[in-house]
Amino acid sequence: MDRYAKLSRKEMISFAVAGFGQNMIINFVVTFMLVYLYEGVGFSAAGVAALTVILTITKIWDAVNDIMMGVIVDRTRTRWGKLRPYIIFTALPIAILTTMLFTVPDMKEVYMLIYIGVVYLLWDMLYTMSDVPYWGLAGAITQDDSERIKVISLSRTAGTLAAALTILSGPHLARLLSFSDKTTSRGWSYAAILISFVGMGLFTLAFFNTRERVDYSPERVTLKETFRLIFKNKPLFLILLGSTTGFARNMLSVGGAVVAVIVYGDEGIFTLLGAGIIGGLIIATILAPVILKFISKKKLMIYSTILTAIMYILMYLFSYHNIWIVFTMILLTGITSGFFIVIQTTMIADSVDYSEYQTGERSEGVCFAGLTFVSKLMTALATLAFGICVSLVGYEEGVIITETMKDGIFLGITIIPAISCLLSIIPFLFYDLSDDKLALLKQECNKKDNQ
């Protein structure tokens, strides 16, 4: 198989559309699950605390589970490849479990918490089984660096558009399907059914319309060797560390709908806040490939992260009273965070090439398991931090919202992310896989293939 064969337009579009479908689901769950549970189901203060612990533990376990999934993927050999089969076999179960997350039975609070914990754990595991191979496919369908940046940027753009559609229409869709003048839990359930089955239907295009362009060794890498490769792969390790320390940049995405309820008294306000996030991400994914022609990935990562921290600090100083100033600040943080998302994925793909140079084995599964691992770990830590903020301000079902509560929540979603972003810069200062060095490594690998 010619690993350097050009990527067809059909493959590129199908891969991006699959990412669109996948992102419909992940954004619906991440953005609206908490507001559905807090407002649609309802929990006591103790229940909110218990729910925070359950979701955090589940997310952390699932993040660890990503590495295990990466090992499984790299040991898979089928006539369809090692990545694509997982995409087709996980689609339907994910759609069903997504629906179950938004249809919590009416029973005692302790049983509802158990139900949520079990279903969410299963959902996370199945999502991992689809997500690791999907992003691994980004490094397997093309070996050309410019094509890789283009397909990842296109997929990230499609994912951002899916996030825009889901986040902006989610509250309105749930209210429409509630067949009432206010949003009900049943409305969220119907919205989940629609989004999950449409999203997973689109996701299967990554199986039907792409092919893997790399030759895999018939030998399976052992689990012990796999973990040795992770720690030996310095660029990968630094990317994971830098991403993890920047976890708090996800706090607004995780709790934005709840923030809208507490600070502005209406979850629909998150439509405006979400528009700022999505607008910034769309701009970033379009600009990133252009900017990367003039500046290295490392420099853009560091500079954009510094700007993100500055924007969060300014947002806190301007306060939440003027919604349009908040919107502007969120738009700007969306742009700088969008650069992070594109560069992070591209750097992970580069670490696969670095691994091949080091060992002679391509490890898309493990390297991109690292991507999904760190993404979920960031979400887990952001959920924990946001849950702590909610508990500290005393929010629970039926409570009267005070200015102190609003101030506390707004402080949490601005200053904590600013500090987190500044800390995340440190590991990237030691990242040394430059574009020139990467090109030399690829030449060496190509020479070995031709011998």
C-alpha positions as a Markdown table, in Angstrom:
| # | Residue | x | y | z |
|---|---|---|---|---|
| 1 | Met | 0.0 | 0.0 | 0.0 |
| 2 | Asp | 1.3 | 3.5 | -0.9 |
| 3 | Arg | 1.3 | 5.3 | 2.4 |
| 4 | Tyr | 2.0 | 8.6 | 0.5 |
| 5 | Ala | -1.0 | 8.3 | -1.9 |
| 6 | Lys | -3.0 | 11.5 | -2.1 |
| 7 | Leu | -6.1 | 11.8 | 0.1 |
| 8 | Ser | -9.3 | 11.9 | -1.9 |
| 9 | Arg | -11.8 | 14.7 | -1.5 |
| 10 | Lys | -14.5 | 12.1 | -0.7 |
| 11 | Glu | -12.4 | 10.7 | 2.2 |
| 12 | Met | -11.6 | 14.2 | 3.5 |
| 13 | Ile | -15.3 | 15.3 | 3.5 |
| 14 | Ser | -16.5 | 12.0 | 4.9 |
| 15 | Phe | -14.0 | 12.1 | 7.8 |
| 16 | Ala | -15.1 | 15.7 | 8.6 |
| 17 | Val | -18.8 | 14.9 | 8.4 |
| 18 | Ala | -18.2 | 11.9 | 10.7 |
| 19 | Gly | -16.6 | 14.3 | 13.1 |
| 20 | Phe | -19.6 | 16.6 | 12.8 |
| 21 | Gly | -21.9 | 13.7 | 13.8 |
| 22 | Gln | -19.7 | 12.7 | 16.7 |
| 23 | Asn | -19.4 | 16.2 | 18.0 |
| 24 | Met | -23.2 | 16.6 | 18.0 |
| 25 | Ile | -23.4 | 14.0 | 20.7 |
| 26 | Ile | -20.3 | 14.9 | 22.8 |
| 27 | Asn | -21.3 | 18.6 | 22.9 |
| 28 | Phe | -24.9 | 17.7 | 23.8 |
| 29 | Val | -23.8 | 15.5 | 26.6 |
| 30 | Val | -21.0 | 17.7 | 28.0 |
| 31 | Thr | -23.0 | 21.0 | 27.7 |
| 32 | Phe | -26.5 | 19.9 | 28.7 |
| 33 | Met | -26.3 | 16.8 | 30.9 |
| 34 | Leu | -25.7 | 18.9 | 34.1 |
| 35 | Val | -28.5 | 21.4 | 33.4 |
| 36 | Tyr | -30.8 | 18.4 | 32.7 |
| 37 | Leu | -29.8 | 16.7 | 35.9 |
| 38 | Tyr | -29.9 | 19.9 | 38.1 |
| 39 | Glu | -33.0 | 21.4 | 36.6 |
| 40 | Gly | -34.9 | 18.6 | 34.9 |
| 41 | Val | -34.3 | 15.9 | 37.4 |
| 42 | Gly | -33.4 | 17.9 | 40.5 |
| 43 | Phe | -31.1 | 17.0 | 43.4 |
| 44 | Ser | -30.6 | 18.1 | 47.0 |
| 45 | Ala | -27.4 | 19.8 | 48.1 |
| 46 | Ala | -26.1 | 16.4 | 49.2 |
| 47 | Gly | -27.2 | 15.0 | 45.9 |
| 48 | Val | -25.3 | 17.7 | 43.9 |
| 49 | Ala | -22.1 | 16.9 | 45.9 |
| 50 | Ala | -22.6 | 13.1 | 45.3 |
| 51 | Leu | -23.3 | 13.7 | 41.6 |
| 52 | Thr | -20.1 | 15.7 | 41.3 |
| 53 | Val | -18.0 | 12.9 | 42.9 |
| 54 | Ile | -19.7 | 10.2 | 40.7 |
| 55 | Leu | -19.1 | 12.1 | 37.5 |
| 56 | Thr | -15.6 | 13.0 | 38.3 |
| 57 | Ile | -14.6 | 9.5 | 39.3 |
| 58 | Thr | -16.2 | 8.1 | 36.2 |
| 59 | Lys | -14.5 | 10.6 | 33.9 |
| 60 | Ile | -11.1 | 9.9 | 35.5 |
| 61 | Trp | -11.5 | 6.2 | 35.1 |
| 62 | Asp | -12.6 | 6.6 | 31.5 |
| 63 | Ala | -9.6 | 8.8 | 30.8 |
| 64 | Val | -7.3 | 5.9 | 32.1 |
| 65 | Asn | -9.4 | 3.5 | 30.1 |
| 66 | Asp | -8.5 | 5.5 | 26.9 |
| 67 | Ile | -4.9 | 4.2 | 27.2 |
| 68 | Met | -6.1 | 0.6 | 27.5 |
| 69 | Met | -8.3 | 1.2 | 24.4 |
| 70 | Gly | -5.3 | 2.5 | 22.6 |
| 71 | Val | -3.4 | -0.7 | 23.4 |
| 72 | Ile | -6.4 | -2.8 | 22.1 |
| 73 | Val | -6.6 | -0.7 | 18.9 |
| 74 | Asp | -2.8 | -1.1 | 18.2 |
| 75 | Arg | -3.2 | -4.9 | 18.7 |
| 76 | Thr | -6.2 | -5.1 | 16.3 |
| 77 | Arg | -5.8 | -6.6 | 12.8 |
| 78 | Thr | -8.8 | -7.0 | 10.5 |
| 79 | Arg | -9.4 | -6.9 | 6.7 |
| 80 | Trp | -10.9 | -3.4 | 7.3 |
| 81 | Gly | -7.8 | -2.2 | 9.2 |
| 82 | Lys | -7.2 | -1.7 | 12.9 |
| 83 | Leu | -9.2 | 1.5 | 13.3 |
| 84 | Arg | -12.3 | 1.6 | 11.1 |
| 85 | Pro | -14.1 | -1.5 | 12.6 |
| 86 | Tyr | -14.5 | 0.2 | 16.0 |
| 87 | Ile | -16.3 | 3.1 | 14.3 |
| 88 | Ile | -19.1 | 1.0 | 12.8 |
| 89 | Phe | -19.6 | -1.3 | 15.8 |
| 90 | Thr | -19.9 | 1.4 | 18.4 |
| 91 | Ala | -22.4 | 3.7 | 16.6 |
| 92 | Leu | -25.7 | 2.2 | 17.7 |
| 93 | Pro | -24.8 | 1.5 | 21.3 |
| 94 | Ile | -23.6 | 5.1 | 21.8 |
| 95 | Ala | -26.9 | 6.4 | 20.4 |
| 96 | Ile | -28.9 | 4.2 | 22.9 |
| 97 | Leu | -26.7 | 5.1 | 25.9 |
| 98 | Thr | -26.9 | 8.8 | 25.1 |
| 99 | Thr | -30.7 | 8.5 | 25.1 |
| 100 | Met | -30.5 | 6.7 | 28.5 |
| 101 | Leu | -28.4 | 9.5 | 30.0 |
| 102 | Phe | -31.3 | 11.9 | 29.4 |
| 103 | Thr | -34.1 | 9.6 | 30.5 |
| 104 | Val | -33.4 | 9.1 | 34.3 |
| 105 | Pro | -36.3 | 7.2 | 35.9 |
| 106 | Asp | -38.3 | 8.9 | 38.6 |
| 107 | Met | -37.2 | 7.1 | 41.8 |
| 108 | Lys | -35.4 | 7.7 | 45.1 |
| 109 | Glu | -32.4 | 10.0 | 44.8 |
| 110 | Val | -29.9 | 7.4 | 45.7 |
| 111 | Tyr | -31.1 | 5.1 | 43.0 |
| 112 | Met | -31.1 | 7.9 | 40.4 |
| 113 | Leu | -27.4 | 8.5 | 41.3 |
| 114 | Ile | -26.6 | 4.8 | 40.9 |
| 115 | Tyr | -28.4 | 4.8 | 37.5 |
| 116 | Ile | -26.5 | 7.9 | 36.3 |
| 117 | Gly | -23.2 | 6.4 | 37.5 |
| 118 | Val | -23.7 | 3.1 | 35.7 |
| 119 | Val | -25.1 | 4.5 | 32.4 |
| 120 | Tyr | -22.5 | 7.3 | 32.3 |
| 121 | Leu | -19.7 | 4.8 | 32.8 |
| 122 | Leu | -20.9 | 2.6 | 30.0 |
| 123 | Trp | -21.5 | 5.6 | 27.7 |
| 124 | Asp | -17.9 | 6.9 | 28.4 |
| 125 | Met | -16.4 | 3.5 | 27.7 |
| 126 | Leu | -18.3 | 3.1 | 24.4 |
| 127 | Tyr | -17.5 | 6.6 | 23.4 |
| 128 | Thr | -13.8 | 5.9 | 24.0 |
| 129 | Met | -14.0 | 2.8 | 21.8 |
| 130 | Ser | -15.2 | 5.1 | 18.9 |
| 131 | Asp | -13.1 | 8.2 | 19.7 |
| 132 | Val | -9.6 | 6.7 | 19.9 |
| 133 | Pro | -9.9 | 5.0 | 16.5 |
| 134 | Tyr | -11.5 | 8.0 | 14.9 |
| 135 | Trp | -8.6 | 10.3 | 15.7 |
| 136 | Gly | -6.1 | 7.6 | 15.1 |
| 137 | Leu | -7.6 | 7.4 | 11.6 |
| 138 | Ala | -6.5 | 11.1 | 11.1 |
| 139 | Gly | -2.9 | 9.8 | 11.2 |
| 140 | Ala | -3.5 | 6.7 | 9.1 |
| 141 | Ile | -5.5 | 8.0 | 6.1 |
| 142 | Thr | -2.6 | 10.3 | 5.1 |
| 143 | Gln | 1.1 | 10.7 | 5.8 |
| 144 | Asp | 1.5 | 14.0 | 4.1 |
| 145 | Asp | 1.9 | 16.8 | 6.7 |
| 146 | Ser | 0.0 | 19.5 | 4.8 |
| 147 | Glu | -2.9 | 17.1 | 4.1 |
| 148 | Arg | -2.9 | 16.0 | 7.7 |
| 149 | Ile | -3.1 | 19.6 | 9.0 |
| 150 | Lys | -5.9 | 20.2 | 6.4 |
| 151 | Val | -8.0 | 17.2 | 7.3 |
| 152 | Ile | -7.6 | 17.7 | 11.0 |
| 153 | Ser | -8.5 | 21.4 | 10.6 |
| 154 | Leu | -11.5 | 20.5 | 8.4 |
| 155 | Ser | -12.7 | 17.9 | 10.9 |
| 156 | Arg | -12.2 | 20.4 | 13.8 |
| 157 | Thr | -14.1 | 23.0 | 11.9 |
| 158 | Ala | -16.9 | 20.5 | 11.2 |
| 159 | Gly | -16.9 | 19.6 | 14.9 |
| 160 | Thr | -17.1 | 23.2 | 15.8 |
| 161 | Leu | -20.1 | 23.7 | 13.5 |
| 162 | Ala | -21.7 | 20.7 | 15.1 |
| 163 | Ala | -21.1 | 22.2 | 18.5 |
| 164 | Ala | -22.6 | 25.5 | 17.3 |
| 165 | Leu | -25.7 | 23.7 | 16.0 |
| 166 | Thr | -26.1 | 21.6 | 19.2 |
| 167 | Ile | -25.3 | 24.2 | 21.8 |
| 168 | Leu | -27.3 | 27.0 | 20.2 |
| 169 | Ser | -30.3 | 24.9 | 19.3 |
| 170 | Gly | -30.2 | 22.5 | 22.2 |
| 171 | Pro | -32.2 | 24.5 | 24.8 |
| 172 | His | -34.7 | 25.6 | 22.1 |
| 173 | Leu | -35.1 | 22.1 | 20.7 |
| 174 | Ala | -35.7 | 20.7 | 24.2 |
| 175 | Arg | -38.3 | 23.4 | 24.9 |
| 176 | Leu | -40.0 | 22.7 | 21.6 |
| 177 | Leu | -40.1 | 19.0 | 22.2 |
| 178 | Ser | -41.5 | 19.6 | 25.7 |
| 179 | Phe | -44.7 | 20.8 | 24.1 |
| 180 | Ser | -45.0 | 23.3 | 27.0 |
| 181 | Asp | -44.2 | 26.9 | 27.8 |
| 182 | Lys | -41.1 | 25.7 | 29.7 |
| 183 | Thr | -38.4 | 23.1 | 29.2 |
| 184 | Thr | -39.2 | 19.8 | 30.8 |
| 185 | Ser | -37.1 | 16.6 | 31.4 |
| 186 | Arg | -39.1 | 14.9 | 28.7 |
| 187 | Gly | -38.2 | 17.6 | 26.2 |
| 188 | Trp | -34.5 | 16.9 | 27.0 |
| 189 | Ser | -35.1 | 13.2 | 26.5 |
| 190 | Tyr | -36.7 | 13.7 | 23.0 |
| 191 | Ala | -33.9 | 16.0 | 22.0 |
| 192 | Ala | -31.3 | 13.4 | 23.1 |
| 193 | Ile | -33.0 | 10.8 | 20.9 |
| 194 | Leu | -33.0 | 13.0 | 17.9 |
| 195 | Ile | -29.4 | 14.2 | 18.2 |
| 196 | Ser | -27.9 | 10.9 | 19.2 |
| 197 | Phe | -29.2 | 8.8 | 16.3 |
| 198 | Val | -28.6 | 11.5 | 13.7 |
| 199 | Gly | -25.1 | 12.1 | 15.0 |
| 200 | Met | -24.1 | 8.4 | 15.0 |
| 201 | Gly | -25.6 | 7.9 | 11.6 |
| 202 | Leu | -23.2 | 10.5 | 10.2 |
| 203 | Phe | -20.3 | 9.1 | 12.2 |
| 204 | Thr | -20.4 | 5.8 | 10.3 |
| 205 | Leu | -19.2 | 7.6 | 7.2 |
| 206 | Ala | -15.7 | 7.4 | 8.6 |
| 207 | Phe | -16.0 | 3.6 | 8.2 |
| 208 | Phe | -17.7 | 3.5 | 4.8 |
| 209 | Asn | -15.8 | 6.2 | 2.9 |
| 210 | Thr | -12.2 | 6.1 | 4.1 |
| 211 | Arg | -9.2 | 3.7 | 4.0 |
| 212 | Glu | -6.1 | 3.2 | 6.1 |
| 213 | Arg | -2.9 | 4.0 | 4.1 |
| 214 | Val | -0.3 | 2.4 | 6.4 |
| 215 | Asp | 1.1 | -1.1 | 6.6 |
| 216 | Tyr | 1.0 | -2.6 | 10.1 |
| 217 | Ser | 3.4 | -5.1 | 11.4 |
| 218 | Pro | 1.7 | -8.5 | 11.9 |
| 219 | Glu | 3.3 | -8.7 | 15.4 |
| 220 | Arg | 1.2 | -7.3 | 18.2 |
| 221 | Val | 3.0 | -5.0 | 20.6 |
| 222 | Thr | 2.7 | -6.2 | 24.2 |
| 223 | Leu | 1.1 | -4.1 | 26.9 |
| 224 | Lys | 4.4 | -3.6 | 28.7 |
| 225 | Glu | 6.1 | -2.4 | 25.5 |
| 226 | Thr | 3.2 | -0.1 | 24.8 |
| 227 | Phe | 3.5 | 1.8 | 28.1 |
| 228 | Arg | 7.2 | 1.9 | 27.7 |
| 229 | Leu | 6.7 | 3.6 | 24.3 |
| 230 | Ile | 4.4 | 6.2 | 25.9 |
| 231 | Phe | 7.0 | 7.4 | 28.4 |
| 232 | Lys | 9.8 | 7.1 | 25.9 |
| 233 | Asn | 7.9 | 9.4 | 23.5 |
| 234 | Lys | 8.9 | 12.8 | 24.9 |
| 235 | Pro | 6.8 | 15.0 | 22.6 |
| 236 | Leu | 3.7 | 12.9 | 23.4 |
| 237 | Phe | 4.4 | 13.1 | 27.1 |
| 238 | Leu | 4.8 | 16.9 | 27.1 |
| 239 | Ile | 1.6 | 17.4 | 25.0 |
| 240 | Leu | -0.4 | 15.3 | 27.5 |
| 241 | Leu | 1.1 | 17.1 | 30.5 |
| 242 | Gly | 0.6 | 20.6 | 29.1 |
| 243 | Ser | -2.9 | 19.8 | 28.1 |
| 244 | Thr | -3.8 | 18.4 | 31.5 |
| 245 | Thr | -2.6 | 21.4 | 33.4 |
| 246 | Gly | -4.8 | 23.5 | 31.2 |
| 247 | Phe | -7.9 | 21.6 | 32.2 |
| 248 | Ala | -9.8 | 24.7 | 33.5 |
| 249 | Arg | -10.2 | 26.2 | 30.0 |
| 250 | Asn | -13.1 | 23.6 | 29.8 |
| 251 | Met | -15.0 | 24.9 | 32.8 |
| 252 | Leu | -17.3 | 27.2 | 30.8 |
| 253 | Ser | -18.1 | 24.5 | 28.3 |
| 254 | Val | -18.9 | 22.0 | 31.1 |
| 255 | Gly | -21.0 | 24.3 | 33.3 |
| 256 | Gly | -22.0 | 27.1 | 31.0 |
| 257 | Ala | -25.7 | 26.3 | 30.9 |
| 258 | Val | -25.7 | 26.1 | 34.7 |
| 259 | Val | -23.9 | 29.4 | 34.9 |
| 260 | Ala | -26.6 | 30.9 | 32.7 |
| 261 | Val | -29.2 | 29.7 | 35.2 |
| 262 | Ile | -27.4 | 31.0 | 38.3 |
| 263 | Val | -26.0 | 34.3 | 37.0 |
| 264 | Tyr | -28.7 | 35.3 | 34.4 |
| 265 | Gly | -31.7 | 33.3 | 35.5 |
| 266 | Asp | -32.2 | 31.6 | 32.2 |
| 267 | Glu | -30.5 | 28.6 | 30.6 |
| 268 | Gly | -31.4 | 30.1 | 27.2 |
| 269 | Ile | -28.8 | 32.8 | 27.8 |
| 270 | Phe | -26.2 | 30.1 | 27.2 |
| 271 | Thr | -27.3 | 30.2 | 23.6 |
| 272 | Leu | -25.6 | 33.6 | 23.4 |
| 273 | Leu | -22.6 | 32.6 | 25.5 |
| 274 | Gly | -22.3 | 29.4 | 23.4 |
| 275 | Ala | -22.4 | 31.5 | 20.3 |
| 276 | Gly | -19.3 | 33.3 | 21.6 |
| 277 | Ile | -17.4 | 30.0 | 22.2 |
| 278 | Ile | -18.4 | 28.5 | 18.9 |
| 279 | Gly | -17.8 | 31.7 | 16.9 |
| 280 | Gly | -14.3 | 31.8 | 18.3 |
| 281 | Leu | -13.6 | 28.2 | 17.6 |
| 282 | Ile | -14.8 | 28.5 | 14.0 |
| 283 | Ile | -12.5 | 31.5 | 13.4 |
| 284 | Ala | -9.6 | 29.7 | 14.9 |
| 285 | Thr | -10.0 | 26.5 | 12.9 |
| 286 | Ile | -10.1 | 28.5 | 9.7 |
| 287 | Leu | -7.1 | 30.6 | 10.6 |
| 288 | Ala | -4.9 | 28.0 | 12.2 |
| 289 | Pro | -3.7 | 26.3 | 8.9 |
| 290 | Val | -2.8 | 29.8 | 7.5 |
| 291 | Ile | -1.0 | 31.0 | 10.6 |
| 292 | Leu | 0.9 | 27.8 | 10.9 |
| 293 | Lys | 2.6 | 28.6 | 7.5 |
| 294 | Phe | 4.3 | 31.5 | 9.2 |
| 295 | Ile | 4.8 | 30.4 | 12.8 |
| 296 | Ser | 5.7 | 27.0 | 14.4 |
| 297 | Lys | 3.2 | 24.9 | 16.3 |
| 298 | Lys | 5.0 | 25.4 | 19.5 |
| 299 | Lys | 5.1 | 29.2 | 19.3 |
| 300 | Leu | 1.4 | 29.4 | 18.4 |
| 301 | Met | 0.5 | 27.1 | 21.2 |
| 302 | Ile | 2.4 | 29.2 | 23.8 |
| 303 | Tyr | 1.3 | 32.6 | 22.5 |
| 304 | Ser | -2.3 | 31.7 | 22.1 |
| 305 | Thr | -2.4 | 30.1 | 25.6 |
| 306 | Ile | -1.0 | 33.3 | 27.2 |
| 307 | Leu | -3.7 | 35.3 | 25.4 |
| 308 | Thr | -6.4 | 33.0 | 26.7 |
| 309 | Ala | -5.2 | 33.6 | 30.3 |
| 310 | Ile | -5.3 | 37.4 | 29.7 |
| 311 | Met | -8.8 | 37.2 | 28.3 |
| 312 | Tyr | -10.1 | 35.3 | 31.3 |
| 313 | Ile | -8.6 | 37.9 | 33.7 |
| 314 | Leu | -10.1 | 40.7 | 31.7 |
| 315 | Met | -13.5 | 39.0 | 31.7 |
| 316 | Tyr | -13.4 | 38.8 | 35.5 |
| 317 | Leu | -12.4 | 42.5 | 35.8 |
| 318 | Phe | -15.2 | 43.6 | 33.6 |
| 319 | Ser | -17.6 | 41.4 | 35.6 |
| 320 | Tyr | -20.8 | 39.7 | 34.3 |
| 321 | His | -23.2 | 42.6 | 34.4 |
| 322 | Asn | -22.8 | 43.6 | 30.8 |
| 323 | Ile | -23.6 | 40.5 | 28.8 |
| 324 | Trp | -22.1 | 41.9 | 25.6 |
| 325 | Ile | -18.7 | 42.4 | 27.2 |
| 326 | Val | -18.9 | 38.9 | 28.5 |
| 327 | Phe | -19.8 | 37.7 | 25.0 |
| 328 | Thr | -16.9 | 39.5 | 23.5 |
| 329 | Met | -14.4 | 38.1 | 26.0 |
| 330 | Ile | -15.8 | 34.6 | 25.4 |
| 331 | Leu | -15.5 | 35.0 | 21.7 |
| 332 | Leu | -11.8 | 36.0 | 22.1 |
| 333 | Thr | -11.1 | 33.0 | 24.4 |
| 334 | Gly | -12.9 | 30.8 | 21.9 |
| 335 | Ile | -10.4 | 31.9 | 19.2 |
| 336 | Thr | -7.3 | 31.3 | 21.3 |
| 337 | Ser | -8.6 | 28.0 | 22.6 |
| 338 | Gly | -9.5 | 27.0 | 19.1 |
| 339 | Phe | -5.8 | 27.3 | 18.2 |
| 340 | Phe | -5.0 | 25.0 | 21.1 |
| 341 | Ile | -7.4 | 22.3 | 19.8 |
| 342 | Val | -6.0 | 22.3 | 16.3 |
| 343 | Ile | -2.4 | 22.4 | 17.4 |
| 344 | Gln | -2.9 | 19.7 | 20.1 |
| 345 | Thr | -4.3 | 17.2 | 17.6 |
| 346 | Thr | -1.6 | 18.0 | 15.0 |
| 347 | Met | 1.1 | 17.5 | 17.6 |
| 348 | Ile | -0.3 | 14.2 | 18.6 |
| 349 | Ala | -0.3 | 13.1 | 15.0 |
| 350 | Asp | 3.4 | 14.2 | 14.8 |
| 351 | Ser | 4.1 | 12.1 | 17.9 |
| 352 | Val | 3.0 | 9.0 | 15.9 |
| 353 | Asp | 5.7 | 9.7 | 13.3 |
| 354 | Tyr | 8.2 | 10.3 | 16.1 |
| 355 | Ser | 7.3 | 6.9 | 17.6 |
| 356 | Glu | 7.8 | 5.2 | 14.3 |
| 357 | Tyr | 11.2 | 6.7 | 13.9 |
| 358 | Gln | 12.1 | 5.6 | 17.4 |
| 359 | Thr | 10.8 | 2.0 | 17.3 |
| 360 | Gly | 9.8 | 1.2 | 13.8 |
| 361 | Glu | 6.2 | 0.7 | 15.0 |
| 362 | Arg | 3.4 | 3.0 | 14.3 |
| 363 | Ser | 1.2 | 3.5 | 17.4 |
| 364 | Glu | -1.8 | 5.6 | 16.3 |
| 365 | Gly | -4.0 | 3.8 | 18.8 |
| 366 | Val | -1.9 | 4.6 | 21.8 |
| 367 | Cys | -0.9 | 8.2 | 20.7 |
| 368 | Phe | -4.5 | 9.2 | 19.9 |
| 369 | Ala | -5.7 | 7.4 | 23.0 |
| 370 | Gly | -3.4 | 9.9 | 24.7 |
| 371 | Leu | -5.4 | 12.7 | 23.0 |
| 372 | Thr | -8.8 | 11.3 | 24.1 |
| 373 | Phe | -7.3 | 10.5 | 27.5 |
| 374 | Val | -6.2 | 14.0 | 28.1 |
| 375 | Ser | -9.4 | 15.5 | 26.7 |
| 376 | Lys | -11.5 | 13.4 | 29.1 |
| 377 | Leu | -9.2 | 14.1 | 32.0 |
| 378 | Met | -9.4 | 17.8 | 31.3 |
| 379 | Thr | -13.2 | 17.5 | 31.3 |
| 380 | Ala | -13.2 | 15.5 | 34.5 |
| 381 | Leu | -11.0 | 18.0 | 36.3 |
| 382 | Ala | -13.1 | 20.9 | 34.9 |
| 383 | Thr | -16.3 | 19.1 | 36.1 |
| 384 | Leu | -14.8 | 18.6 | 39.6 |
| 385 | Ala | -13.6 | 22.3 | 39.8 |
| 386 | Phe | -17.0 | 23.5 | 38.6 |
| 387 | Gly | -18.9 | 21.2 | 41.0 |
| 388 | Ile | -16.8 | 22.4 | 43.9 |
| 389 | Cys | -17.7 | 26.0 | 42.9 |
| 390 | Val | -21.4 | 25.2 | 42.7 |
| 391 | Ser | -21.2 | 23.5 | 46.2 |
| 392 | Leu | -19.2 | 26.3 | 47.7 |
| 393 | Val | -21.7 | 29.0 | 46.6 |
| 394 | Gly | -24.6 | 26.9 | 48.1 |
| 395 | Tyr | -26.6 | 26.2 | 45.0 |
| 396 | Glu | -29.2 | 23.5 | 45.1 |
| 397 | Glu | -32.8 | 22.8 | 43.8 |
| 398 | Gly | -35.1 | 25.6 | 44.8 |
| 399 | Val | -32.5 | 27.9 | 46.4 |
| 400 | Ile | -32.8 | 31.7 | 46.1 |
| 401 | Ile | -30.0 | 33.1 | 44.0 |
| 402 | Thr | -28.0 | 35.9 | 45.6 |
| 403 | Glu | -25.4 | 38.3 | 44.3 |
| 404 | Thr | -22.7 | 36.4 | 46.4 |
| 405 | Met | -23.6 | 33.2 | 44.5 |
| 406 | Lys | -23.3 | 35.0 | 41.1 |
| 407 | Asp | -20.0 | 36.5 | 42.1 |
| 408 | Gly | -18.6 | 33.2 | 43.3 |
| 409 | Ile | -19.6 | 31.3 | 40.2 |
| 410 | Phe | -18.2 | 34.0 | 37.9 |
| 411 | Leu | -14.9 | 34.1 | 39.8 |
| 412 | Gly | -14.6 | 30.3 | 39.4 |
| 413 | Ile | -15.1 | 30.3 | 35.6 |
| 414 | Thr | -12.6 | 33.1 | 35.0 |
| 415 | Ile | -9.7 | 33.2 | 37.4 |
| 416 | Ile | -9.3 | 29.4 | 37.8 |
| 417 | Pro | -9.0 | 29.0 | 33.9 |
| 418 | Ala | -6.6 | 31.9 | 33.8 |
| 419 | Ile | -4.3 | 30.2 | 36.3 |
| 420 | Ser | -4.6 | 26.8 | 34.7 |
| 421 | Cys | -3.7 | 28.2 | 31.2 |
| 422 | Leu | -0.6 | 29.9 | 32.6 |
| 423 | Leu | 0.6 | 26.6 | 34.2 |
| 424 | Ser | -0.1 | 24.7 | 31.0 |
| 425 | Ile | 2.5 | 26.7 | 29.1 |
| 426 | Ile | 5.5 | 25.2 | 31.2 |
| 427 | Pro | 5.6 | 21.7 | 29.5 |
| 428 | Phe | 5.3 | 23.2 | 26.0 |
| 429 | Leu | 8.4 | 25.2 | 26.6 |
| 430 | Phe | 10.4 | 21.9 | 26.5 |
| 431 | Tyr | 8.6 | 20.6 | 23.4 |
| 432 | Asp | 11.4 | 20.2 | 20.7 |
| 433 | Leu | 9.8 | 18.4 | 17.8 |
| 434 | Ser | 10.1 | 21.2 | 15.3 |
| 435 | Asp | 8.7 | 21.0 | 11.7 |
| 436 | Asp | 12.2 | 20.7 | 10.3 |
| 437 | Lys | 13.1 | 17.9 | 12.7 |
| 438 | Leu | 9.8 | 16.1 | 11.9 |
| 439 | Ala | 10.6 | 16.3 | 8.2 |
| 440 | Leu | 14.0 | 14.7 | 8.7 |
| 441 | Leu | 12.4 | 11.9 | 10.8 |
| 442 | Lys | 9.9 | 11.2 | 8.0 |
| 443 | Gln | 12.7 | 11.0 | 5.4 |
| 444 | Glu | 14.5 | 8.4 | 7.6 |
| 445 | Cys | 11.3 | 6.3 | 7.9 |
| 446 | Asn | 10.7 | 6.5 | 4.2 |
| 447 | Lys | 14.3 | 5.3 | 3.5 |
| 448 | Lys | 13.8 | 2.3 | 5.8 |
| 449 | Asp | 10.5 | 1.5 | 3.9 |
| 450 | Asn | 12.3 | 1.5 | 0.6 |
| 451 | Gln | 15.2 | -0.7 | 1.7 |
